[in-house]
């Protein structure tokens, strides 16, 4: 995802930095003057204004790719015994079909 090369502050973002970035975006919306400088300051000086702007642009790109269906579905390792994970009841079904599926699988939980 959003990472750069070169300087030490350009390395991949940590989970903590991503959370700080998320909070900063909530504080400084797109109408805020000097948005990227303020977000960089909010990050405690670990990232520059240019780095936070590029990180945001990369996240927007990633979301666009996901929403367009261009990101392949991840292949998960499966359970402890190596089998594929069990399907989720009602996954991909509308509410009525999902409820009917749950009722068939778990009859004592009927609505």
Residue pairs with C-beta under 8 A, 6 or more apart in sequence:
1 12
1 13
1 58
1 59
1 62
2 13
2 54
2 55
2 58
2 59
2 62
3 10
3 11
3 12
3 13
4 10
4 11
4 51
4 54
9 46
9 47
9 48
9 51
10 51
13 21
13 47
13 55
17 43
17 46
17 47
20 42
20 43
20 44
21 39
21 43
21 47
21 52
21 55
21 56
23 42
24 38
24 39
24 42
24 43
24 52
25 39
25 56
27 38
27 42
28 35
28 38
28 39
28 42
29 35
32 38
36 49
36 50
36 52
36 53
36 56
37 49
39 49
39 52
40 47
40 48
40 49
40 51
40 52
43 52
47 55
62 71
65 71
76 85
78 84
78 85
79 85
89 98
89 101
89 102
89 105
90 97
90 98
90 99
90 101
90 102
93 101
99 111
102 109
103 109
103 110
103 111
